Amino acid sequence: DLDYQSSKRTQVIDYLRARYGEDRVAGISNYGTLASASAFRDTGRVFGLSPLDMAATKLVPKEAGFSYSLTDAAEAVPEIEKLKETYPEVWKHALRFEGVMRSLGQHAAGTVVAGEPLVKRAVVERRAEGNVVNWDKRVVEDYGLIKMDILGLSTLDVLDIAQQYIKKRHGIDVDYLKLPLNDAKVLEAFGRGDTTAVFQFDSQGMQDLLRRLAKGGPLTFDDISAATALYRPGPLDSGLTEDYVATRQGLKSPHYDHPIMKNALAKTYGVMVYQEQVMQVSRDVAGFTMAEADLLRKAIGKKDLKKMAAMKDKFIEGAMKTVGMSETVASGLFDKIENFAKYSFNASHSVAYSVVSYWTAWLKVYYPAEYFAAQLSIVKEDKYPALVKDARSCGIEVVPPDINLSTDKFEIKSDETIVMPFSAVKGCSEVIAKKIMNARMEVGGRFMSKAHFEECAKKRGSGINVRVVGNLDLVGAFAGIEPKPRSWKFFLFTAKFSTARPVTSVAKFTLCPSSEAPNVATWLCLTTLRPTKRPTAR
């Protein structure tokens, strides 16, 4: 499971193809199957049922992120039981379709590398983006092929860009690997839930979890890692997360079914959070070897009932022999482990990702301007409002493009100001941004007036057209050299990046242009009040 910068993931795939051969490297298919609700809806459509007739399928419960089967859902939800009684023929066929493969997609990151041409080992489909093995990841492994997950992680791009900003502004080479993981300011920020734009800890639910954990005392890196593992559907639905929080807050005492289990579970307050803990408990209590412990982890994780039954007998026998447990107690302990292990997370994965989260939080605490500039450089436009709002809460203003300050990327004017790039303006591509920068360099690095810029733009081969000049003017790019009342379109542009809600009323206002641009007070009213009906275009 390997994470690379998103911008460089294709380089890794290209390297594998060049190193091992085009015919030995391929992607992996995904089997799309019909879940319970989909099975009924697809069957119902064939029988002529309307979406309203099948509305109850939306009530199918989920456990640990997985939908109930139709049979279990009918027992749990009266509306679905009624659906079964009303349409028995549809129900009968839908039961047969549950779990049936519906489509063949491609795994987002899965890559197979073989020691010989893959056509000798697997079914290979040739697609536009490259070869794909027509088996899913489980079948690929069953046939002895090596599967790697090669993921693109944009947060690594953010860390790289922030590193460059820091080097440029402060002359400091930040080595993330040498950062201590017990920095008080960074851990306090986690404890306050001040983690907007921090990798994995951005959501409101995660921030609430951090604040609750901090009530039990200052957070440590171990708590950050545990939060990464616990804030998932399985642990949340099963009560595992609540157990951890309550024990950390001192509301419950850690419980160990046998004193020897403390070795594995002390760091997580007696709660089995990680798969590695499941493995260690089986070794300490039942005398399993490392290989046997890993087989147990796999059997539980894949819900292989046959293997789990065999492992249970071996566990009970081992516990009686190793720590002198009775058969009844050992059986009960295995059942507990089995329940915990269904939701446990890989510790090495959790720790590695939490380290990346910690680095992003460290940047936000010590180099906020560089961090926000790097984040804005990567995220999609729909994420801008929340980032700009968070930057403002840190005392940093993100301002519209400036003809003498902007470039093809976000520029840090000072610790309090980030200037947007030319590419934020409609019609201004990266190519045009480069041409504006080149034109600025040719006149000594600064345009003296709007007329001066227009004169340069009119030159043959400048590549800067009239529409670009007009759009730059509308968003206030010339305000630094020719201050004047800003147009209402400037406020539309600003609103786009500084409000957390859609500015639908402003967009509607543009349908009825006027010879007189609205003043700021009018604009504020328009962004606050939503018209009751669509204005008529004049």
Secondary structure, DSSP 8 states (H G I E B T S, - for coil): -EEEEGGGHHHHHHHHHHHH-GGGEEEEEEEEE--HHHHHHHHHHHTT--TTTTGGGGG--EETTEE--HHHHHHH-HHHHHHHHH-HHHHHHHHHHTT-EEEEEEEEEEEEE-SS-GGGTS-EEEETTEEEESS-HHHHHHTT-EEEEEEEEHHHHHHHHHHHHHHHHH-----GGGS-TT-HHHHHHHHHT--TTSTT--SHHHHHHHHHHHTTSS--HHHHHHHHHHSSHHHHHHTHHHHHHHHHTTSS----SSGGGHHHHGGGTT---BHHHHHHHHHHHH---HHHHHHHHHHHHTT-HHHHHHHHHHHHHHHHHHT---HHHHHHHHHHHHHHHTT-B-HHHHHHHHHHHHHHHHHHHH-HHHHHHHHHHHS-GGGHHHHHHHHHHTT-EEE---TTT--SS-EEEETTEEE--GGGSTT--HHHHHHHHHHHHHTTS---SHHHHHHHHTSTT----HHHHHHHHHTTTTTTTS-----HHHHHHHHHHH-SS--HHHHHHTTS--SS---HHHHHHHHHS--SS-----
